[in-house]
Amino acid sequence: MEDTLSIKERSTADRSEAVERILSRQGTALAEGNTRWGEHDGDQSDLADRQALRRVSGLSTELEDVTEVEYRQLRLERVVLAGIWTSGNTAEAENSIRELAALAETAGSQVLDGVLQRRSSPDPGTYLGRGKAEELRAIVEATGADTVVCDGELSPSQRRGLEDMVKVKVIDRTALILDIFAQHAKSKEGKAQVELAQYEYLLPRLRGWGESMSRQAGGQVGAGNGMGSRGPGETKIELDRRRIRAKMAKLRREIAAMKTSRVTMRDSRRRNAVPAVAIAGYTNAGKSSLLNRLTGAGVLVENALFATLDPTIRRASTPDGREFTLADTVGFVRSLPTQLVEAFRSTLEEVADSDLLLHVVDGSHPDPESQISAVRSVLAELRGDVPKEIVVVNKSDAADPEVLNRLVLREPQVIVVSAHTGEGIDKLLDLIQDELPRPDVEIDVLVPYDRGDLVSKIHERGEVLTEEHVAEGTRISARVNSGLAHLLAGYRREVTVS
């Protein structure tokens, strides 16, 4: 039996329960609506640029169509949501549609209403089924919406079928996420990755204008001159597909070239034996806030989904003085489009190549376990060795204590923190210090005073056991990596630690 929940204000009872929970983001950090900043977040100079990208009527940051084919620009101003609930419980269905509403608002739109339908599987023709599609059309007309956003990936036929029913533009979850990425990408690599993902999505969804687009007959057949002009030719849509494939090939080459620079920097860090820590997690879990708290990087912090797309790498120090790098990566989301996973593979390799992974979880979310599962499923697609993981439950100041206790009992290595208040940050640094790989060569060196640079390197990259200033220079006993031990060969006696 099919069952429909409309988010329209049909009755006070409806509005006070599921509707309010979904549209108000009840139970999530987004419910507050405003971003919370601290001194460690810096002056947030990028925030004005980000807010300037908010959509206005008629403005689109969507990738421009390279052809005359029918591919409607995303102009998200007033939207109605449509979701299918095929499995799980009511709470899971509400969380999914709540997240879709947050995504739509991050793209700059106004969420007016929605429909959440219980059925065994999506309708192959209209996603919702004819009856529910007609109900959705009535909601669209009543609210004056210009777009319907579906909580799932639509096939081209489903999108066309639903558009024919509701008479407004229809997009799916994947197109919405791609649009957000198009707005937020700033670096050259990030923009190229997003453009590639957009083309991947666009290619199977091209639509022609019917017979007027056909070129299969060739040159002058229409004029009666068929001799020598009966080649197969290309339809306009085939030509467009070929052009898009050529652009995709060019973008892949550009991204591969950019990857070389990233690999070179990683190799340099390895040669200098600087341990690497990666921050990963669900979107809006507070990864950038945590980076700012640990390093003072001052990167953009915003209470929105996918606020960070371009990776940021900063240096930090453990309590005992060892340096390590901390990399902030793009956030994940449930059903993250495969196009984006592939396009951002080179960026996500920062996670696979790190020594330690900080998996940041939003402790204030009503279902953090599903977020953890979504992140781990994406990391599994990288087909690399995922480093040792510490689950960092963030936003403890806004979380339900019962949820925090549940996560602490569920995960083998977990710590509860608040990047906003600083709670648990010292314990996190102690844990990072314990888990990072340690130098394996013990040295006893006497470094002349004119080689203070070597003393500085020992402090940065090693573990100082004793230090004494004598007439000839600085006498240091320490544990360092083999590369630095080789550099100090003329000043020390070494014993390899078993």
Phi, psi and omega in degrees: 000131181272148189219126185242133174246115178266137180272007176284152182280080180272331179207158179297323181296313179300315185294329186279346183250255186300321183298311181294324180297320183284307187285336179268358185059031183307134178087006179232165178297333180291345181297329181289334176082327184253152178274141178256125179245156174232177181299328182290348180275359177072198184273356177053051183295336181282349187294320180298320178296319180296315182292334178291343180274357179303142186289147169238165183302128177087353181267139177223133172260011179296143174309126182293140178294133182275357185223188177266006182292161183280104174218098190295138177290147178279108175240085186269105176241309182230111190238154172240137183265150177220124182229152176246132180248102185256340181205173180081191181254180183297320182298319179296321179295319179294320179298321181295314181287330175296319178294322178298320178297319178295321177298315181298319180290326176298326178286354176100014183260170176250120180275120185261322189191184179183173179224131175239118189244136175265119176204163186290326179200156178297146177291130184293339183265317185230010179072311182264336191100152187299315183297313181289330176295324177293322176296319179296322178299320179296321179294318179299315180294322182290326183268343183076027181289153177248356184211142170249130179247121182263140183273069181169173178265121182271143169285159178305321181290324178294319180296314180296318181297318180289324177297320179298331181278313188270345175067019171226172181295141178237130173231166180248179184301320181297313179298324180294315180295319177299323180293320177297316179298321179297326179287322193264342182294134182240319184285162179298318180293317179298318179296319179294321179296317180293318180298319177298317179296323178296317178295321177302319180286322185290322191308309181281000185247013177293141177229137179267179180259027177085213187296330182295344181267353187281137176231018187292334183288336179092187192317279194242024182299323182298335180267007178091000181262078184274339184299123178076006183233026182259024176297158184296329180064187177231138169290161180300321183291326176294320178298318180296319179297320180296319178296319180294319178298323178295319178295321179297318179297320179295317180296320179298321178295319180295317180294322178297321178294321178293328179298326180302317179297318180296318180295321179300317179293322178294319179297323178296319179294322179294318180299323179275002177056039175270116181299148182243132176239131179250141175255123178225164179159179180293152179299141179068023177277349179101028182294315181293323177297321178293318177301315179297319181295322184277331188235346185069029185294331180071025180288163185302130175237124180213139180281072182206160179281141179057044175291331180248125174240321182272127183295144177238131179240126180228161177264145177218172182230144174283165179303332179270008172097358179285136179276148171211159177264147180235119184248124175268127184246170179296144179285157177256170179207158177301137181054045177301129183305135180299330178300321181286323178300316180291316183295323183264017183301318182295325178290318182289346177294343174302328179288311184295330183267007181271164178273337184210140180246124171263105181269101185275131183236139177280102181292342180272355180285145181293338181222070183293334180299321179293328177293319178300315180297320180296318180295315182293328178291324177290318179299327179295333180288346182289345178055037176231176178280113178285129183291175178302137190247134168246122177276116181255105180276108185266171178063040180297333180290342181245005187264158174284125181305327179295321178295318179299315179297322180296318180291321179297322179284333186278321188263141183292322179227107188218148175219143182256127182221171168224110179294337182282314183266342182092000180298130176080357184293319179298319178294325178296317179297322176297320180292320176300316179301319181290328187269339180291146178299141183258151176301150187241010178239125179266131183232156171226107189237155172239105187259124178302154182295336179280001175245049178299337179297326179289321177299319179297319179296322179298319179292322184286320190251350184237187176245111181281124179268310176219152178215133183216136178262119180240179185298322184280342183157207182256120178264123185228132166254128185203168170250127181225172176279167185297325180296314179290325177299321178295321179296330182265014188304327183278358186238000192215169169247130185241148175226121181286130180285130180280000000 
